[in-house]
Amino acid sequence: MFVLGAAIGLLLLPVLARLFKSLIVQVQEREAVLVTRFGKHELTLDRPGMHFLPAIALPWVQAIPVSLRRDFRLFRGVHVNDARGTTVIVDLWVEFRIVDAARATFSVSDWDRSLQNLVAHSATSILGNREFNEILCDRNDLGRLLQVDIAEETERWGLAVDQVYIHKINLLPDVSRQIFETIAGITIAKNFRREATVYDEFSAVNGRAYGINLRRGFVLATVFPALNLLIGGGVGVLMYAGAVSVLDGAIAIGAWFLFLQSIDAFWFPLMNLSAFWSQFQAGLAAIERVFALIDAVPAVVQRASDPVGRVAGDIRFAHVGFRYAESAGAVLPDLSLHIRPGESVALVGHTGSGKSSIAKLVARFYEYQSGQILIDDRDIRTLELAAYRRHLGIVPQVPFLFSGTVADNIRYARPEATDAEIEALAHRIGGGEWLRALPDGL
């Protein structure tokens, strides 16, 4: 078939020359439209006027994750006005595991890479051949056979890939959580002889992850074979329809030959779109969790931001009611408590009675639903939160050490503390005997 087509083309060189001349004239006409729409750029027949698209689109694409990071980080301490015109200080304190924080960061990176790949490769190719489609496809009946609604044809594949990636992204934190809890709680599991249960739980989560990744591989493995089958079938139909049109005198044989040689210029963008569509779907699935963090409603709301000044330490709970969720039962149904300055108070009660909750309410880690909490006879909701927390010292139930030296961890709350102050404080803890056990000291 190729030899026959080449022979026919050689016999009809004058016809082909006239066709190319007409094609070049029409490209030049399109150039004027592009110059008006996009500005002066070098235009070529291979990529008519659109090779500069990445330079225009990529800065905008890269600005999206940058703005997401900026908005997420600056969402603490935002001044907003409520319906009554009162200035409200919003302090967003999102409590999530380290695994979730890392996943949010990787989700932004996945979104960035996916958009860049889609814009730099797929959109460039599709829009780059726009003039070819308008020139060749809109001007003859055979060309209209090649005009395919790409969005409609790829919608089924896009939905399949989208669902697979959404399941994969949603399952990743479950796998990470299971691994983290297994490693952190291995001592307890061995103590209560629950190794088999831990193994079964991880196997179940890992099995779901394996199934999702298997489905992902199956979906991606069927895209290109299906497209190749579609391309082969389409070329065969076009060759047959073109031959019939030539025999009927509807089109010239030279136009038919040129049209067949130009098919690659149309199918290449479709193939490129399919290659990067899966990455774009992965980015969409990953960005959902980032948006969920950004759209999180602040739980702690300050009514004002009054200067704190000197704090004497008088704490008063006046009929405070608190629950962790609206649908949950009250942890503190009606608490009234007065702690005077310099007074030491020990809270005793069974697990879940609200001992830790009282300390967290004083630190404004949670919002209470009723009553008042007064600090030196001032409503805790009216204080400037960052300045107020600088007067608090909290010892958590479960110790946590940051990477670094012992001195770095002691200095964490007071970065301005000197080495002498840190050493004096360390000697006050347990008489300083534990310092001798440190091979490198503080």
N, C-alpha and C positions, 0 to 999 in steps of 0.2 A: 504493500500500500504506500509506503514511504517513497519507493522508487517511482511508482506511478505518479504520485503527487509531484515529485521533483521534476519529472519529465514534462508534466502538464504545465508546471510553473515556468520552465525554460521556454516552452513554446509560446507562453503568453506573457513574456517579459514586458512588451509595450503596455499591456493592460495593467500589469502590476505597477509599472512606473507611474501611470496616471493615478492609480489608487493611492500610492504612497504620497504623491504630490498633493492630492486632495486631502489626505490625512494630515499632512504637515500644515497645510493651510488652516484646517479646522483646529489643530492644536494651538496655532498662533492666535486664533480667535479666542480660544479659551484662556490663553495667557493674559489677554487684556482684562478678562473678568477676574482672574486670580490676582493680578497686580492691584486692581481696584480693591479687592476684598482683603488680601493679606499683605500687600506691599511688594516691592520689587525683589524678586528672588530668581535665581537661575532655574529655568524650566527644562526638563529633558523628557524625551518620549518614554523612557523607561520608568521614571517616577515623576509624572507631570506635576510639578509645583508643590509637592507635599513632603519632600525630603527634609524640610526644615521644621516639621511638626514637633519632633521631640524637644527642640530648643524652645518652643513656645509652651508645650504642655508640661514638660517635666518639672520646671520650677513650681508650677501650680500644684502638681501631684505631691512633690516633696514637702510643700508647705502644709499639707493636710495633717500628716502625723506630727509635725513640729507644733502646729497650733493645738493639737490634741494634748500633747505633753505639757504645753504651756498652760492651757486651761485647767488641766487636772492638777498641776502643781500649785497654781495660784487660786484654787477654789477654797482655800482656807482663809478666814478673816475677811470675807467679802461684805461690803456695806450695801444693803438693799433697803428699800422702803416698802413697808407693808401697806395694806389698803387704808389704814388710818393715818398714814404719813409719818409713822414712827420709824426712826432709823433702827434697823435690826442688824446685829453683828452675827454673821453666820460662820460657825467654825465647823468645818467638815472633818470629822475624825473617823476615817474608814478603817475598821478593824478587819484585817484579813490575813491569812497565813502567808508565809514567805513564798510558798509555792505559787499562790494566786498572784502575788505581786510580780514575781518573775514571769508568769504567764501573760500578765497584762503587758509587760515590756516587750516580750517576744511577739505578742499579737500586733502591736503597733509596727514592729519591724516587718512582720509578714505582710501587713496591709501595704506598707510602703513599697516593698519589693514587688508585690503583685501588681500594684497600679503602675509602677515604672515599667515592668515587663509588658503589660498590656498596651500601654500608650506607646512605648518606644518601638514595639515590633508590630503588633496587630493593627492598631489604629493607623500607623504610618502606611502600612501596606494597603489597607482598605481605602483610605482617603487618597493615597497616592495614585490609585488606578481609577479614581472617580472620572477623570476626563476621558480615559479609554472607554469606560462603560457608556458614558454619554455619547461619545463619538460613534462607537461601533455598534452598540446594542440598541440605541434608540432610533436608529436610522434604517433598519431593515427588519423584516419579519423573522429571519433566522436568528438575528441577534436577540430578539425578545425571548426566544426559547432559553437563552442563557441567563436571563435576569431572574435570580432566585432571591426570595426574601430570606436573608441570612438569619435574621433574628428568629423567624418562624421555624426554619429548618434546624437551628441549633438549640431551640428552647427546650426540647425534650432532653437533650444531653446536658444542658445547663442545669435543669432541675435535678437530674440524677446526681451529677457531680456536687451540686449545692447541698443536697441532703446528706450525702456521704461525708462531706467535709464538716458539716454542722455536727453530725454525730461524733466525728473524730475529735473535733475541738472540745465538745462538751465532755467527752470521756477522758481526755488527758488529765484534768485535775483529779478525777477519781483514781486514776492509776497512781499519780504522784502522791495523793493523800494516803493511799493504801501503803505505798512503799515507805513514806515518812512515818506513819503510825506503827508500821511493823518494826522498823529499825529502832524508833524511840521507845517502844513498849515491849521490846523483846524480853527484857528481864522479868516483867510482870507476866508475860505469856508463859515463860518457862516456869515461873513460880507456881502458877495455877495449872500447869500442864495443858496449855491450850495451843500447843504448836500445830496440831492437826487442823484446828479451827482457823488459825491464822493462814495456814497454807491453802485451805479451801477457799477462804474469802479472797485471797490474792489471785488464786487460779480462776475464780469466777470473773473478777474484774479484768484480768489479763485476757481471758477467753473472749470477753466482749470486745476488747480492744483489737484482738487478733481478727475477729470477724469483721469489724469495721474496716480495718486496713485491707483485708482480703476483698471486701466489696469495692473499696477505693481502687485497688489494683485492677479488678475486673472491669470497672467502668472506664478507667483510663485506657485499658488495653483494647477496648472495643471501639474507641472513638476513631482512631486512625484507620483500622481495617474498614470500618463502615464508610469513612470518607473516601478511601481508595476505591471501594466498590462503587460509591456514588459517582466518583470521577470517571471511572472506566465505563460505567453505564451511560453517563451523560455524554461522554465523547462518542460512544458508539451511536447513540440516538442522533446526535448532531451530525455525524458523518452521513448517516442514512438520510436524515431529513434534508441535508444540504445537497446530497446527490440527487434526490428526487426534485428539489427546487431547481437545480442546474438543468436537469433533463426537461423540466417543464418550462424553462426559460425565465423563471422568476428572478434569478440572480445570475451573475456572471461567474464562470468557473474560477476566475482569478480572485474574485471577492471571497468565494467559498474557501479557496486554498489559504488566503491570508487570514481568514477567520479561524480556521483550524490551527494555524500556527500561533494565533494569539490567545488560545484558550488558557495556556499556562499563566498568562498575565491576570486572568480572573480567578483561577483556582488557588493561586499562591496566597492571596490574602485570606481566603477561607481556611486553608490549612494552617496559616499562621495564627489565626484567631482561635482555632481549636487547640493549638499547642499551648497557648497561654491562658485560655479560658479557665482551665482547672486551677491555675495559680490565682487567678482573679477570684474564683469562688472560695478558695482557701483564705484569701485576704478578707472577703466579706464575712466568712464564718468567724474568723479571729477577731474582727473589729467589733462584733456584737458585745463581747465581754468588756472591751474598753469603753464602749458607749454606756454599758451598764454601770461601770464605776463612775463615769463622768456625770451620769444622770442620777446618781444616788442622792436621795433626799437627806439633808443634814438632820441628825437626831438631836443635837444640842444646839439651841438657839439662844443667844444673848439678847436681852431687850435693850441694853445700853453698853457703853464701854467706858465706865467711870474709872478714873485713876485709883489705884489700890492704896498707895502710900504705905505707911507702917501697919503691919498686921499684928495685933495683940494675941490672937489665937482663940477668941471666944466663938464657939460653934454651937448653933441652936437649930434643932429640927422641930418644926411646928406642924404637927398633924400631916406628915409627909406620906403620900401614897405613891408606890412605885411598882411597876410591872415591866418585864423585859419586852413584852409584845402585847398588843391590844387584845389578842385572843387568849393570852396566857393568864394564869391566876396571879393575884397580887403577891409579890414577894414581901413588901412592907405595906400592909393595909392602912395603918394609921400610927406612924412613929412620931413620938415626941421625945426629944433627948437634948440635954444641955451639958456641954463640955466647957468648963471654964479654962481661962488661960493658965498654962502650967500644970494642968491636971492630967493624969494618966488614967485612961479608961480601957478596960479589957472587956471585949464582947464575947460572950460564951453562948453556944447554941449548937443544935444538931446541924448536919450538912444540909445546905439549902435554905437555912433560916434567914439569910440576908446579911451575914456579918461582913463579907467582902463587898457586898452591894453598898453598904453604908459608906465604906471608905471610898469607893468609886464615885458615889454621889458627891462626896466632899471634894473630890478632884475634878468633878464635872466631866466624867467620862460617859455618863448617861444622863438622860433627861427624866425628871420625875413628873408625875401626872397631876399631883395635887399637893396642897400645903406650901410651906416655905422652908428654905434653908438660909439661915442668916449667918454671916461672917462678920463679927464685931458689929452686930445689929444692922448690917447692910445686906440686902438681897443678893445672893450669890449670882443671880442672873443679870445683875447690873454692873458687875465688875469686869475690868479689862482682863480677858482670860489668860493671855500669855504672862502678863505681869503677876497675876494671882498665883499661877502655878509655880512661879519661881520661889514662892514662899513655902511650898510643900515638899516634904521628903517622904517617899513611898518605898517600902520594902516589899517586893512581890512575894507571894507564897512560893512560887517556883523560881529559883534564881536563873538569871540569864546572863551570859558573858559574851561580849562582843569580841571579835578577833582583834588581837593586839596584846599588849602587856597588862599585867595586873594594875599598874599605875594608870594606864589609859582607861581602864574600866572604873577605877575609883574617881578619876578626874572627869568622868562622863557628864555628871550633873553640874560641875563647876570647871569649865575649861581653863579659867584664869588661875586656878589653884597652883601654888608653887610646889616644887619637889619636896621641900621641907614640910609643907603642910600635908602633902600626901603621905609622907613617911610617918609623921606624927599620928595621923589618923589611922594608918595601918597598924601601928603599935597599940592603939587603943582597942583594936578588935582582938579579943581573946588573949590579951596580954602580949601580943606580938610573937607568940611561940610559933605560929604557923609560917612566919616569914623564913625561919631556918630551913623549912622543908622545900623552899623554892630554889632550884639549882641556879637560876640566873637572877634571883632577887625580884624586886618590883619591876 
